[in-house]
Amino acid sequence: MPEPAAHAVRRALCEACPVKVAAPRITRPSLVDLEEAGADVALDHGGTDGHRVVGAVLDGVQRWDTTFRETELVRARATGAELTGCRFLDVRFDGLDAPALTASDSAWRDTEIVGSRLGTLGLYDAKVSSLRIADSKVAHLGLHGAEVDDLLVEHCTIEELDLTDARLTRVAFRDTSVRELTVAGARLKDVDLREARLTSVAPVAGLRGAVLTVPQLLDLAPELAAEVGIRLG
């Protein structure tokens, strides 16, 4: 029996040469000869430099223009914390419990968040350069208006990912599920979504500049058709 035309087209597209996409340039944080410090150090207005802090409680903390440098924060908790304009340089968050953490206008360089549970992580208008988020659960990751160069998200579950008006370059999602992705006004270059499990994207046209698989594109076809006014029969 001849192969249906639609299936033949799908098979041909899937067998086409893969698109080349630049991978994120991730530099792991430099954490050498860290000094063990009490949890109160993380609350210092001057920030931290060269410390390993276990069990810091940042609930309700408000900081502006504070620098965390070459620091490992283990099992820190942050509920309702606002870290506006703070800088995270060579920082590792291990087991961060953050029901609500906002860091608007912050800067992230050579930093990673691993094994964490995050309610809202609001990096609005942030500047990101080499950030890795791994093995974590995130209810809402807000990158509204952020400038992102080199972001790797792997082995994560994200309920809502807001990229509204963000600029992203060299970003990859590996073995990660994203239930709701918002990309209105986003500018994407070398954004690799091929290993992301996407449930809902709005608007689909906002994915321009991203790389997807053919099956992903077919899954999003009804939403794309609705956006451009195509009626499917």
C-alpha positions in Angstrom: 0.0 0.0 0.0 1.5 3.4 -0.9 2.6 5.6 1.9 0.2 8.5 2.6 1.6 11.8 1.3 1.6 13.5 4.7 3.5 10.6 6.2 6.0 10.7 3.4 6.6 14.4 3.8 7.0 14.0 7.6 9.5 11.1 7.1 11.5 13.0 4.5 11.7 16.1 6.8 12.8 14.0 9.7 15.6 12.4 7.7 16.9 15.7 6.5 20.3 16.9 7.7 20.1 18.4 11.2 20.3 22.1 11.6 23.6 23.4 13.0 23.0 25.4 16.2 25.6 26.9 18.5 25.7 25.3 21.9 25.7 27.3 25.2 29.2 28.3 26.3 29.0 27.2 29.9 31.8 27.8 32.4 31.3 26.1 35.7 31.8 28.3 38.8 35.3 28.6 40.1 35.1 27.4 43.7 38.5 26.7 45.1 39.6 26.8 48.7 36.3 28.1 50.0 36.1 29.2 53.6 33.3 27.7 55.6 31.0 30.5 56.9 27.9 30.7 59.1 24.5 31.4 57.5 24.6 35.0 58.7 27.4 35.7 56.2 24.9 35.4 53.3 22.8 38.1 54.9 25.7 40.6 55.0 25.0 43.7 53.0 28.4 43.4 51.5 27.7 40.0 50.0 30.0 37.0 50.1 33.4 36.3 48.6 35.1 32.9 48.7 32.7 31.3 51.2 30.7 28.0 51.5 27.5 28.7 53.4 25.2 26.0 54.5 21.5 26.6 55.5 21.3 30.3 54.8 17.8 31.7 55.4 17.0 34.6 53.0 13.3 34.8 53.8 12.0 38.3 53.2 15.6 39.6 52.6 15.9 42.8 50.5 19.3 43.6 48.9 20.4 46.0 46.3 23.6 46.0 44.3 25.1 43.2 46.5 27.8 40.9 45.0 28.0 37.2 45.7 31.4 36.0 44.3 33.0 32.6 44.3 30.4 31.3 46.7 28.6 28.0 47.3 25.2 28.3 49.0 24.0 24.9 50.1 20.4 24.2 51.1 19.6 28.0 51.3 16.0 29.0 51.7 14.5 32.2 50.1 10.8 33.1 50.5 9.8 36.6 49.4 13.5 37.6 48.9 14.2 40.6 46.6 17.8 40.8 45.3 17.5 43.7 43.0 20.6 44.6 41.0 22.6 41.9 42.8 25.6 40.2 41.0 26.2 36.4 41.1 29.7 35.7 39.9 31.0 32.1 40.1 28.2 31.1 42.4 26.7 27.6 43.0 23.3 27.1 44.5 22.9 23.5 45.7 19.5 22.5 47.0 18.0 26.0 46.9 14.5 26.1 48.3 12.9 29.3 47.0 9.1 29.5 47.0 9.5 33.2 45.8 12.8 34.8 44.8 13.0 38.0 42.7 16.3 39.3 41.3 15.3 42.1 38.8 18.2 43.8 37.0 20.6 41.3 38.4 23.7 39.8 36.7 24.6 36.1 36.5 28.0 34.9 35.3 29.5 31.4 35.5 26.8 30.4 37.9 24.7 27.3 38.4 21.5 26.2 40.3 21.3 22.5 40.9 19.0 20.1 42.7 16.6 22.9 43.7 12.9 23.6 44.1 11.9 27.0 42.9 8.4 28.5 43.1 9.0 31.8 41.3 12.4 32.7 40.1 12.0 36.2 38.7 15.1 37.3 36.7 13.3 40.2 35.1 15.6 42.5 33.0 18.5 40.5 34.2 21.8 40.0 32.3 22.8 36.4 32.1 26.2 35.1 30.9 26.8 31.4 31.4 24.1 30.1 33.7 23.3 26.4 34.2 20.0 25.2 35.9 20.0 21.4 36.4 17.9 18.7 38.2 15.4 21.2 39.5 11.7 21.9 39.6 10.5 25.4 38.8 6.9 26.7 38.9 7.6 30.0 37.2 10.9 31.1 35.6 10.6 34.7 34.6 13.1 36.1 32.1 10.9 39.0 31.0 13.1 41.6 29.3 16.3 39.7 30.2 19.5 39.6 28.1 20.7 36.0 28.1 23.9 34.7 26.6 24.7 31.0 27.2 22.0 29.4 29.3 21.7 25.6 29.8 18.6 24.1 31.4 18.8 20.3 31.8 16.8 17.6 33.6 14.3 20.1 34.8 10.5 20.5 35.1 9.3 24.0 34.4 5.6 24.9 34.7 5.8 28.4 33.3 8.6 29.9 31.3 8.2 33.6 30.5 10.6 34.9 27.8 8.5 38.0 26.9 10.7 40.7 25.3 13.8 38.8 26.2 16.9 38.4 24.0 18.4 34.9 24.1 21.6 33.7 22.4 23.0 30.2 22.7 20.4 28.6 24.9 19.6 24.9 25.2 17.0 22.8 27.0 17.9 19.2 27.5 15.6 16.6 28.9 13.4 19.3 30.2 9.6 19.7 30.2 8.0 23.1 29.8 4.2 23.3 30.3 3.6 26.9 29.3 6.1 28.9 27.2 5.5 32.6 26.5 7.7 34.1 23.8 5.9 37.3 22.9 8.4 39.9 21.6 11.3 37.5 22.2 14.5 37.6 20.1 16.0 34.2 19.8 19.3 33.1 18.2 20.7 29.6 18.5 17.9 28.6 21.0 17.8 24.8 21.0 14.4 23.4 22.0 14.8 19.9 20.4 15.0 18.1 23.8 12.3 20.2 25.4 8.9 18.7 25.9 6.6 21.6 25.1 2.9 21.6 26.0 1.8 25.1 25.1 3.5 27.9 23.3 2.2 31.4 22.9 2.6 32.9 20.4 4.1 30.1 18.3 5.4 32.7 15.8 7.5 34.1 18.7 9.7 31.0 18.3 11.4 32.5 15.3 15.2 31.8 15.7 14.6 28.7 17.7 15.4 25.1 16.6 12.8 22.4 16.9 12.2 18.9 15.6 9.7 18.2 13.0 7.4 16.3 15.4 7.5 19.3 17.8 6.5 21.6 14.9 3.7 19.3 13.9 2.4 19.2 17.5 2.3 23.0 17.5 0.6 23.2 14.1 -2.9 23.7 15.4 -1.8 26.7 17.6 0.2 28.2 14.7 -2.8 27.7 12.3 -5.0 29.5 14.8 -2.6 32.4 15.0 -2.4 33.0 11.3 -6.1 32.3 10.7 -5.9 28.9 9.0 -8.9 26.6 9.4 -8.1 23.0 9.6 -10.6 20.6 8.1 
